[in-house]
Amino acid sequence: MTSTDQERWPRVKERLRAEVGEDIYSSWFARMELDGIEEDTVKLSVPTRFLKSWIQSHYAEKVLACWQAEQPSILRIELMVRSAVIRTLPPKSKTAETASELVGNRTQTVRDYKSSGGETRGMRSVISSIRGAGVISGRSQPKRSARSAAIFCCCSGVGPRPS
């Protein structure tokens, strides 16, 4: 992408904003980015498939017209969905490890946990919620993610606190 293309993009966005209005622009076009221009095609990207579909269905001609006003040689708009950025998870906290231990051992009860020195304030509701989500149960079934149970415990404000 050339510096000229990068200079045109803000002008195209301003034309589009003037054409559709501030509310529509901020709803549908604010997160649209220029990925490049190849020959007669402008490549734009948006973060979701829904935005892509909606813009293609309702605003493709307006976007093309705004580009053609800046650069008459443009004949096509190609809209793509950007790939998501993968973030790494932080290391497990002590609370997450404790919750994982609880989930891993299906037979451990609140009473057992309390007798081992753990804090039980709110643990019944945590265990009920985890059981309700199918992470642990009295039946023999594949358990879901122990991590989701640990995250629930950490984020809900109940269960043992990190020391």
N, C-alpha and C positions, 0 to 999 in steps of 0.2 A: 504494500500500500504506500503510495507516494505522499509527500507532505501536502501536495495540492488536494488529494482526496481527503486528507485529514482536515484541511481548511474548509472544504466544501460541506462536510458533514454537519457542523454546527449551523451553517446557513440553511441547509435542507431541513434540519430539525425546527428552526425558527419559522420557515415557510409552512411546515406541517402544523406547527402550533397555531399559527395565524389562520390556517385553513379550517382546522377542526375545533379550535377553542381550547382553552386551558384545561378544563375538566376532562375532556375526552383525551387530550394529549397526555395528561398525567396518568390517566387510567390505563391507556393502551400502548403508549409510545415511549414513556419516560425511561424504561429499561431496555429499549432497543439499542443495539450497538452496531457500528460498522465493522465488518470483518474484512472487507476488501472489495476491490473492483477489478474484474477481469474482462477485458474487451468491452462488450456492451452490457455486462451484467453487474449489478450491485449486489453484494452479499451482505445481508444483515442477519443479526441473531437476536433472539429473545430467550428469556430463562425458562419458559414453559411451553408445552405443546398447545395448551389452551390459547395462550397469547398468539402463537403462530397461526393457529386455525382461525381465530377471530380476525386478526389483521388481514390474512389472506382473503377471507370471505367478505369483509366489509370495507377495507381501506387500501387494498393493493393498488388500485388505480390512482388514489390520491398520493400515495407514497411515490409511485412511479412519476406522476406529474410534477411533484416537487423536485425530484431528482432531475427530470428533463429540463426544468426551468433553470437549473444550475449547470447542467451538462447535457446538451441535446443528444449526444451520441448514446446515451443510456437507453436501452430498449427493454430490459428485463430487470425484475427484482427477484432475488432468491432469498427466501427467509428460512433460517435454520434455528434449531433449538440448541442452546449452549449446553455443554455437559456440566454436571454439577462438580463442585470442588469437594474432594474428599478430605475431611479433617481427621487428624489422629486423636484418639481419646486420651485424656490424661490418665496417669497411673491410678490404680484402684486406691480408694481411701480405706481406712481401717473399718469404717462403717460398711462399706461395700463388701469387704472380705467377710465380716461377721454375717451380713445378710446372705452372702453366697453360701456360707457354712450352714445357715439355717435352711436354706432352700435345698442344698445338697443332701442334708440328712432329713428325710421325710418323717422320721419317727420322733424327732426332737420336739418337745412341747414347750409352751411358755414356762411351765413349772420347772422343767429341766434347765431351761436357759437361765431362769432366775436363780436356781440353786447353784449354777456355775459362776455366779457373780455378775451376770449381765443385767442391764437395766431393762425393765419390762414395760415402762410407761408407753402405752400405745401399741405394744407389740401384737396384742390380739387383733386389732384392726388391720395391722400390716399383714399378719399371717392370713387373715380372712380375705384381704384384697388379693394377696398373691394366690391363694387357693382359688378364689373366684376367677382370676385371670387364667387359671389352668396351669400355673407354673408348678404348684405342688398340689397334691390331692391324696385322698385316702386310697383311691383306685390306682391300679398299676397302669400308667399311661406314660408316654414319653413326656418328660418335663420340657417346658419351654425354656427360654433363656434365663439362666441364673442372673445374668447381668441386668436384665430388665427388672428383676425383683430387687437387686441391689440398688439400681438407680431409683426405683420407687421409694425405697427406704431412705435414701440420702435426700431425695428431693421433697419428700412429704413432711419432713421435720419430725418424724417419729422414729423410734428405735434407738439403738445405742449411739451415742455421740463419739466422734473420734477423740482419742485422748491426746 
